[in-house]
């Protein structure tokens, strides 16, 4: 099999959660978590998203009368590998929905494949705003806090504070270009300019020194990191080695997560601003969900917003499947997505919300700043909340997105 040869597929534990009626069993709903198990986004999503999907199945419980299986695969950040895995899932493994998809190039391609096969993409990892824009698909829902929202929250806050000259270091694929485009838009809206950019090969780059030198030579106020995961972490570390802070050059993570702060350590990360859609210590519900997730997470990490997003998307999908019936959901991914849009969302990761007509999941976004070491109470107490953008303002208006399937 293609999966065993690549080492990409490992079946998750069967989550059999009862029958619709005594003596009768509903069809099995299969959800594949397509993620980065070995590359730069492993700690952001990876095995943690598999844990989150399984927890969603467990929390959904037997009330819906569904039998659910979770599968997992490593897309290796290569679109051809990711699409081949999903084609086999759809054609041979009777998979009904694909979750996470934490690579925007794969996610955008999967929009078309999910529509062609009438399956569901539960995108909780890819951050390109184009997923709900001109390249949207009627069979896709987008939980990720996307590049438009992150640029508005993080970039907007710095621009408002007076940062006028910006330089972008950008991963050369759909996600990185989307982030750079949105950062440029926000900076210009506040009267600033992007004075230059370095675009680097992804995922084949670990040494960012030449890009940082080029950036510093333009004397920017901010170097915007249009990347994520280990790439972003390496940029921050190498920027410190070059003494950017001493030159009054701020390094801003346009896409960042609490696990990145953990990896950097507060001594290195203090003052770093980033936007997340949720946080483990945000309220009683997020703390309760963290307690359920943490025992299964690699190295007992605390969950970040991508893993919360995977949990939330899978849970709401199961609620929609239960509402229309497993047989109908398996027959038509489009009907399942329409049911998700018709039902309000509510879970311990995000609280109440909704899925918009272009597939965009609406929730607030939160601007955080990494604490100084002396401010932390210990554990993963790394972040302090700086600002909140309400759900209806956090994401690009549907009328501006150009999604041909949105009813505007």
N, C-alpha and C positions, 0 to 999 in steps of 0.2 A: 504493500500500500504506500501511497505517496507520503502519508503521515509518518509511518514507522521509519521510512527511509530518511526523512528529514529530522526525525525526532520532534515533530511539531505537534503531534496530537497525543493527548493523554486524557482518557475518559475520566470525568469527575465522578464522584460517588453518586449512585442513584438516589434521587430524592423522591421516593414513592410516598405520596401524601394522601392516600385514601382513594376511594371510589365515589362516583357521583351518586350511586345508590347501592344498597346492599346487593351483592351478587352481580353487579355490573361495573365495568371499568371504563373510564373515559380514555380517549386516545392519549398517548404520551406526548407532552409538549417538550421539545428539545431546544435548548438555548446554547449556542456556542459562544464562548468568550474568546474573541480574537484579540490578542494582546502582544506586548513585547515582553518575552520571558527571558531575554538574554542580552538586550541592548541598552541604549541610553535612557529608555523610559521604563525600565524594569521596576525600579523602586517607586515610580509614580503610580503605575497601574499594575501590570504584570500579575504575579501570583495573588497580590492583594485584591485585584478585581475579581478573580476566581472565587476567593473567600467571600467577597461582598455579594456576588451573585448567589452563592449557596446560602448565605445568610438570608437573603431576600426570599428564597424558596422556603426556608425554615420558618421565617416570620409570617409568611403568607399562610402557612398551616393548612390544615385539612378542610377548612371551611369552604374553600372553593371547589373541592372534589376533584382536584387535578393530580395527575402524575407527571412529574417533571424530572428531566435529566439535564445536567450541566456538563457540557464538553468544553475543552480548552485547546488552544493552539497558539503557536508562536509565529507571527507573520514576518519576523526578522527585519522589519522595516523595509520590506521589498514588496512593491505592489503586485508583481506577478505571483509571488508565493502566497500573499494574502488572498488574492482572488481565486487562485487554484484551490486553496483550502476551502474557501466558502463555496465554490462550485461543487466540490465533492460533498460538503456538508448538505447542501440543498438537494443535489441529485441522487446521492447514495445513502446519506445518513438521516434523511427526513428531518433535518434541522429546520425549525420554524422561525427563529430569530437569532441575530448575531449581535452581541453586546461588546462594549468597550471600543474596539477599533481605534486605538490611540495613535493613529497615523493618518493625517488628513488626506494624503494622496490616495491611500487605500479606501478611506471613508467616502471620498468623492466618487471613486470608481464603483464602490459598492452601492451608492445611490441608484445607479442604473441597473445593476445586477439584481438588487432586491425588487425593483419594479418589474424587471423581466420575469423573474421567478415567482412573483407575488408573495414574497417573504417580508421580513421586518428587519430593519437596522435600528438597534437601540444604541445610538452613538453616545457614549459617555466619556470618550477619550480624545477624539479628534477636535482640534480647536479652530479650524478655519471657518470664518463666518460664511464662506461660500457654500457650506453644507446646507444652509437654509436660504441661499441666495439664488443666482441664476442656474446653479447646478444642483438645485434641490431635487428631492424625489418624494413622491406621495407615500412611499412605504418607509420613510425614515423619520425618526424623532431624534432631536438633538438636545441632550442634557448638558453637554459641556459648556462651561463659561467660555465663550468664543473670543476670537481676536478683537472683534469690535468692542465687546464688553470690557475686556482687559485693558485695551488702549484707552477707553473712556475713563476707567477707574484709576489705573496706575499712571498712565501718561497724562491724563487730564489733571490729576492732583499736582504733579511736578510742574506742568506747564503753568497752572494757575499760580504756583509758588514763585514763578519768575524764570524758569528754565527756558531759554530761547533758542540755544544752539544745540542741535541733537545730531548724533551719529549712530547708525544702526549696524550691528553685527548680526547677520541673517543666515539661517540654515537654508540651503538651496533646495527647497521643495515647497509644496503647496502651503503648508502651515507657516513656514518662515516668511514667505512672500506676503501672505495674508496679514501677518502681524506687522510687518514693515509698512504695508499699505495703510493699515488702520492707524498706526502710530503717526505716520506722516500727516494723515488727515486731521488727527486731534491736535498735533503740534501747530499746524497751520491755522486751525480754528482759533487758537489762542495767540496768534501773532508771531509764532516762532518759525524756525526753518530747520529742515534736515540738511546738514551741510555735507553729508557723505554717507557711504555705506560700503561694507565689505560683505560679500556673499561667499560662503564657504561650502565645500562639498559635504553633504550629509548622507550617511552617518560615518564618514571616513575621516573625520578631523578630531584631533585631541589637542594640538598645539595651536593656540590662538594668539601667540605673541605678535606675529606680524600684523594681524588685524587690529590688535590693541594699539600697537605703535602708530599705525596709519590713522586710527581714530584720534589718538592723543595729539597728533600733529595738526589737526584741524581746530584744536582748542575748544572742544564742545563743553557745554554745561553738563550734558548727560550723554552717556553711551547707553543706548537702548539695546538690550539683548533680545533679539527676535529668535529665540530658541528656547529649549527647555531641557530638563533632566541633567544628565552629567555634562552636557555641553554648556549649559548655563552655569553650573557649579565651577567648571574649569575656567570659564571666562572670569568669574568673580575672583577666584583664587589667583589667577595669573594677573588680573588687574591690580590686586593688592601688591603682588610682587613688583609691579612696575611703579608703584607709588601713586596711583591715580588720585587717591583721596588727597594727597599732599599737594596736588596741582588743582585742587578744587573741581575735579571732574567726578561726577556722580555716576555710578554704574547702577542701572535700573533693570530688574528682571521683569520683562513684560509678561512672562508666564512663569510663575513660581509656586512652590508648594511647601508645606511644613516639613516634608521629608528632606527637601533641599536645605532648609535651615538646619535641620538635625545633622545632615552630612557636613555642612560647612562649620557647624559649631557657632555658638553665639558670639564668641570673640571675633570671628571673621564675618559673621552675618549681621551683627548689630547695626541697626539703621536701615537695613535693606527693606524696601517697600515691595509688596506684592499683593495681588488680588486672588482671593479664593471665593468659591460659592458657598462654602460652609467651613466649619472649624470644630474640632472635637470638643472644645470647651465653650462653645457658643451659648448653649442653654442646657436644660435638664434632658431634653430629648436627644441631643447630639452626644451628651455624655453617656446616656444609657446605651445608645447604639454603639458607641466606642467600646464599652465594656463587653458587648456581645461579639464584636468583630476582633478585638485585639488578640485573644488567645490563638486565633488561626493565622494571624498575619506574620509574614516572615520576620524573624528576629524580634517578634513582639513589638513591631513598630506601631505607632498610633496611626489611624487612617487619615488620609488627606481627602480633598474634595473630589478627586477623580474616582476614588473608591466609593465614596458616598454617592456620587452620581451613578455609578454602575448599580449599586444597591437600589437606589431610588427608581431607576429606569426599569430594571427587571421586576421589581415589586409592582409598579404601576401596570406593566405589561400583563402580569399574571392576573391582576384585578380585572383588566379589560377582557382577557381570555375567559375568565370565570363568568363575566357578565354576558358575553355573547355565546359561550359554549366552546369547548375545545375543538369540536369538529369544524365549526365555522371558522375559528381562528386558524386552524391548520389549512383549511381550504383557501383562505384569503387573508394574506398579510395586510392588505389594504383595509379590510373590515376591522382588523385588530387595531390598526393605527387610528382609524376613525373613531373607534370606541375609546381609545386613549385620549383623543382630543375632546370627546364629548364628556368625559368624566373628570371631575376635579382631582388633583393630586393631593396627597397628604401622607407624610411619612416622617420618621424620626430624623432623617438627614436634613430636610428642607422645610418641614411643616407644610402648610397649605400652598397650593399653586395651581398651575394649569399648563396644558400643552396648546400652543397657538396653532392657527390654521396652516402655517408654513412648516410645522413640525418643531418649532422652537419651544423648549420647556422654559417657562418663566419662573425665576426666583430672584431674590436680592443678590447683589454682589457686595463683598466686603473688602475694604482696603485695610491691610494689616501692615505693621512695621515690626521687624524683628527686635526683640528686647535686648538691652545690654545685659551682660552676664549677671550683674547685681540685681536686676529687676526680676529675674526668673525665680519662681518658687520651687524649682526642681522638676524632674521628669521631663515632659514635653511641653512645659509652660514657656513657649518660645515667642508668642505673638501677642501684640496688643492691637485692638481695633481702633482704626483712625477715622474711618468714614464708611457709611452704608449707602448704597444706591438702591432705591426701591425696585421691586420686580418689574413694574411696568415702565421703568425708565432705564433699566440696566442693559437692555438689548436693543439692537437696531430695529426701528419700526418696520413692521411687515411691509408697508407700502413702499419702503425704500430698498427692500431686498431683491426684488425682481424674481421671486420664486413663481414660476408659471402655474404651480398647483395651488397657490394660496388664493383663497376667496376674499379679495379685498374690495 
